Amino acid sequence: MKLPVLFIALFSLIFVSCSTKKQEVETKNWIWVYANKDKTTDEWTQQLEQYNKIGIKAILLGANKEVLQRVIPLAHQKNIEVHAWMWTLNRNGDTIAAQNPNWFSVNRLGESCYDKKPYVNYYSWVCPSIPEVQKHILKQVADLLKIEGLDGIHLDYVRYSDAILPKGLWKKYDLVQDKVYPEWDYGYNPSNLKFFKALYGYNPVDLKDPNTDENWVEFRLNTVTELVNKIADLVHSQNKQLTAAVFPSPRMAREMVYQAWDQWNLDAALPMIYHNFYEEDLDWIGETTADGVATIDGKFPIYTGLFVPDLKDGDLKAATKIAIGSGAEGWALFDAGSFERLHQSKIE
């Protein structure tokens, strides 16, 4: 089905018109796209054409081999990169992981994600320190890297389960998380506890509040970092790019999900600076972008992730300008479907 001509015109109005000299020369813009196996070649071609017209230079496409193989040559004809978007430590739908209950992350109460999902039914977190888990994830990366023409790997859910949810979601789940509570505090797998005790000589479970112990917090941060950097070595050995969707700033990522993304060997980070999740205004997008840029200090570029459903009317254009003005080298939109729905609502 052909998209209306106004679809192109509105995209251009939102983004192309807000181009600055920096954007025209340096900006690289991204969009997350689910792998729709039912979409025809013509439909993919039309969709890519829209991205091309609004300055999208890379798509983060769901890690489905069949879809990737079909879309990559089409995207490259439009000078658009394709990065395989893979869920990393949240293994929802992974049949191999499901056969290994000991792989799954355990909270401070001893409850496993294998049979008790935190927050939502698709939260199936595995523990990053388990060698078999690492091997399984690295095999998936290696298989994706075999796809001809693939430009890179994009890691998502590369962290522990949320120890603290964004404040804007507390009401949704009828909870208050003014500190890290045991039922939301993950990483207490036997493997983690064994490795930690060998390093430090004590068990964090024995502490009154393990999250006040710097060694234990840093240990969990390091388990994720070590896995990511192993993936980076593999990806870079094939001359491909490695990017990751991460929490808004390095400080917030550490506190909320044990994610030290400023220590990762990435080619770019796409922090999910979803302002409404945190009950913040548009200015917060710029402040948080600038915080990340300053912390990274040139190690790799940052592309500000924007949550399209919360950016209606002129907010979408304003958010992209704020991101660029705050030091981001581009923006990333979540997601393609939401973007199209937002457009349709504007022209009806």
C-alpha positions in Angstrom: 0.0 0.0 0.0 1.5 3.3 -1.0 1.9 6.0 1.7 0.3 9.3 0.9 2.5 12.1 -0.7 1.7 14.2 2.4 3.5 11.6 4.5 6.7 12.6 2.7 5.9 16.3 2.9 5.2 16.2 6.7 8.3 14.2 7.4 10.3 16.8 5.5 8.6 19.6 7.3 9.4 18.1 10.7 13.0 17.3 10.1 14.6 18.6 7.0 13.4 22.2 7.7 15.1 22.1 11.1 18.6 21.2 9.7 21.5 23.3 10.9 24.9 23.4 9.4 26.1 20.8 11.9 23.2 18.5 11.0 23.8 18.8 7.2 27.5 18.0 7.6 27.8 15.6 10.6 24.4 14.4 11.8 23.5 10.7 11.5 19.9 9.9 12.4 18.5 6.4 13.3 15.2 4.7 13.7 14.2 1.4 15.4 12.2 -0.9 13.1 10.5 -4.1 14.0 11.2 -7.0 11.6 7.9 -7.5 9.8 8.2 -10.8 7.9 4.9 -10.1 6.1 6.0 -6.8 4.6 6.6 -7.0 0.8 9.7 -5.8 -1.0 7.7 -2.9 -2.4 6.5 -1.9 1.0 10.1 -2.0 2.4 11.3 0.0 -0.5 8.6 2.7 0.1 9.4 2.8 3.8 13.1 3.2 3.2 12.4 6.0 0.7 10.6 7.9 3.4 13.5 7.5 5.8 15.9 8.7 3.1 13.9 11.8 2.6 14.0 12.8 6.3 17.7 12.2 6.7 17.6 8.7 8.4 21.0 7.2 7.8 20.7 4.0 9.7 17.9 1.6 10.7 18.0 -0.6 13.8 16.2 -3.6 12.3 14.9 -6.6 14.4 17.4 -9.5 14.4 15.5 -11.7 12.1 17.9 -13.2 9.5 15.3 -13.6 6.7 14.2 -10.0 7.0 17.7 -8.6 7.4 18.8 -10.4 4.2 15.9 -9.0 2.3 16.1 -5.4 3.6 19.9 -4.8 3.6 20.4 -4.5 -0.2 17.2 -2.3 -0.4 18.5 0.0 2.3 22.0 0.2 0.8 20.5 1.4 -2.5 19.2 4.4 -0.4 22.6 4.8 1.3 21.0 3.7 4.6 22.9 1.4 7.0 21.3 -1.6 8.6 22.2 -2.7 12.1 20.7 -5.9 13.6 18.8 -5.0 16.7 19.1 -7.8 19.3 17.8 -8.3 22.8 20.8 -9.2 24.8 20.2 -10.2 28.4 16.4 -10.2 28.3 15.9 -13.5 26.4 12.2 -13.5 26.1 11.2 -16.1 23.5 14.6 -17.7 23.5 13.9 -21.5 23.4 17.4 -22.4 24.3 17.5 -20.2 27.3 14.1 -21.5 28.4 15.7 -25.0 28.6 18.3 -23.7 31.1 16.6 -22.5 34.3 19.9 -21.9 36.0 20.7 -19.1 33.4 18.1 -16.8 34.7 18.7 -13.8 37.0 17.8 -14.1 40.7 16.7 -11.3 43.0 17.7 -10.7 46.6 14.7 -12.8 47.8 15.9 -15.8 45.8 13.2 -15.5 43.1 14.3 -16.3 39.6 13.1 -14.6 36.4 12.7 -18.1 35.0 9.4 -18.6 36.8 8.6 -15.1 38.3 8.9 -12.2 35.9 9.5 -8.8 37.3 7.0 -6.1 36.2 6.0 -7.6 32.9 5.6 -11.1 31.4 8.4 -10.5 28.8 11.1 -9.8 31.4 13.2 -13.0 31.1 16.6 -11.8 32.3 19.7 -14.1 32.2 22.8 -13.6 34.3 25.7 -12.1 32.3 28.5 -13.8 34.4 27.5 -17.4 33.5 29.9 -18.7 30.8 27.2 -20.7 29.0 25.1 -17.5 28.8 28.0 -15.6 27.3 28.7 -18.3 24.8 25.0 -18.4 23.8 24.8 -14.7 23.2 28.2 -14.5 21.4 27.0 -17.3 19.1 23.9 -15.2 18.2 26.2 -12.3 17.4 28.5 -14.4 15.3 25.5 -15.8 13.3 24.2 -12.3 12.7 27.7 -11.1 11.5 27.6 -13.7 8.8 24.7 -11.9 7.1 26.1 -10.3 3.9 26.2 -6.5 4.0 25.2 -6.1 7.6 26.6 -2.8 8.9 26.6 -3.5 12.6 25.1 -5.1 15.8 22.8 -3.1 18.0 22.4 -4.3 21.6 19.2 -3.7 23.5 18.2 -4.8 27.1 21.9 -5.1 27.8 21.7 -4.7 31.6 20.1 -6.2 34.7 16.3 -5.9 35.3 15.2 -2.4 36.6 16.2 -2.0 40.2 14.4 1.3 40.0 11.9 2.1 37.3 11.6 5.6 35.8 9.3 7.6 38.1 6.7 8.1 35.5 6.0 4.3 35.5 5.6 3.9 39.3 1.8 4.6 39.1 1.4 2.2 36.3 2.8 -0.7 38.4 1.3 0.7 41.7 4.7 1.0 43.5 7.1 3.5 45.0 10.8 2.9 44.5 12.5 5.5 46.6 15.3 2.9 47.1 16.3 -0.5 45.8 14.0 -3.0 47.3 14.8 -6.8 47.5 12.2 -8.0 45.1 13.5 -5.7 42.3 17.2 -6.2 43.1 18.7 -8.7 40.7 22.1 -10.4 40.3 22.0 -12.8 43.2 22.6 -15.9 41.1 24.8 -18.6 42.7 27.4 -18.0 40.0 27.6 -14.3 40.8 27.7 -14.9 44.5 30.4 -17.5 44.1 32.6 -15.2 41.9 32.1 -12.3 44.2 33.1 -14.2 47.3 36.2 -15.5 45.6 37.2 -11.9 44.9 36.2 -10.2 48.2 35.8 -12.9 50.8 32.2 -12.3 51.8 28.7 -12.8 50.6 26.6 -9.7 49.8 23.5 -11.6 51.0 24.8 -11.4 54.5 24.9 -7.6 54.4 21.9 -5.5 55.8 21.7 -3.5 52.6 23.9 -5.0 49.8 23.3 -1.9 47.6 25.3 0.3 50.0 28.3 -2.0 49.3 30.4 -0.4 46.6 32.1 -3.7 45.8 28.9 -5.5 45.1 27.4 -2.7 43.0 30.6 -2.4 41.0 30.8 -6.2 40.6 27.4 -6.3 38.8 28.3 -3.3 36.7 31.5 -5.2 35.6 29.6 -8.4 34.7 27.7 -6.5 32.0 30.7 -4.5 30.9 32.8 -7.6 30.4 30.1 -9.2 28.3 29.6 -6.1 26.1 33.3 -5.8 25.6 33.6 -9.4 24.5 30.9 -8.8 22.0 32.7 -5.6 20.9 35.9 -7.7 20.3 33.9 -10.1 18.1 32.0 -7.4 16.2 35.1 -5.3 15.6 37.1 -8.4 14.4 34.6 -8.4 11.5 35.0 -4.7 10.9 31.4 -4.0 11.9 30.0 -1.4 14.2 28.6 -2.0 17.7 26.0 0.2 19.2 23.7 -0.1 22.2 20.4 1.3 23.5 21.2 2.5 27.0 19.6 4.3 29.9 19.5 8.1 29.7 22.9 9.0 31.4 25.8 6.9 32.7 24.9 8.0 36.3 21.2 7.0 35.9 22.1 3.8 34.2 24.4 2.7 37.0 21.8 3.4 39.7 18.8 2.0 37.9 19.9 -1.0 36.0 23.6 -1.6 36.8 24.7 -0.5 33.4 28.1 1.4 33.1 27.8 2.2 29.4 30.5 4.8 29.5 33.0 1.9 30.0 31.9 0.0 27.0 33.8 -0.3 23.7 31.1 1.0 21.5 31.0 2.8 18.2 28.0 4.8 19.4 25.5 4.9 22.2 21.8 5.6 21.8 20.6 6.7 25.2 16.8 6.4 25.6 16.1 9.9 26.8 12.4 9.4 27.1 11.4 12.5 29.1 7.8 11.6 30.0 9.0 8.4 31.6 10.8 10.5 34.1 8.1 13.2 34.5 10.4 15.7 32.9 10.0 18.4 30.2 11.7 18.8 26.9 14.7 20.7 28.4 15.6 17.6 30.3 16.4 15.9 26.9 19.1 18.5 26.4 20.4 18.4 29.9 20.7 14.6 29.9 22.2 14.5 26.5 24.8 17.0 27.5 25.6 15.0 30.7 26.2 11.9 28.6 28.4 13.8 26.1 30.5 15.3 28.8 30.9 11.9 30.6 31.9 10.1 27.4 34.3 12.9 26.5 34.7 11.9 22.9 35.1 8.1 23.4 32.2 7.5 21.0 29.3 9.6 19.6 25.9 9.8 21.3 22.6 9.8 19.4 19.7 10.9 21.5 16.9 8.4 21.6 13.4 9.9 21.5 10.1 8.3 22.4 7.8 9.3 19.5 4.4 8.7 21.2 5.3 11.4 23.8 6.4 13.9 21.2 3.3 15.2 19.4 2.7 18.3 17.4 5.8 20.6 17.5 7.6 18.7 20.3 9.2 16.2 17.9 10.9 18.9 15.9 11.9 20.8 19.1 13.3 17.6 20.7 15.6 16.9 17.7 16.9 20.5 17.8 17.5 20.3 21.5 19.4 17.0 21.2 21.7 18.4 18.5 22.2 21.6 20.3 23.2 19.7 23.4 26.0 17.8 21.8 24.4 14.7 20.2 25.6 13.8 16.8 22.1 12.9 15.7 18.8 11.4 17.1 17.2 8.0 17.1 13.4 7.5 17.0 11.5 4.8 18.8 9.9 3.5 16.8 8.9 3.3 13.2 5.4 2.2 13.8 4.8 5.0 16.4 6.2 7.5 14.0 3.8 6.5 11.2 0.8 6.5 13.6 1.8 10.0 14.8 2.0 11.2 11.2 -1.4 9.7 10.3 -3.1 11.3 13.3 -1.8 14.7 12.1 -3.2 14.5 8.6 -6.6 13.1 9.5 
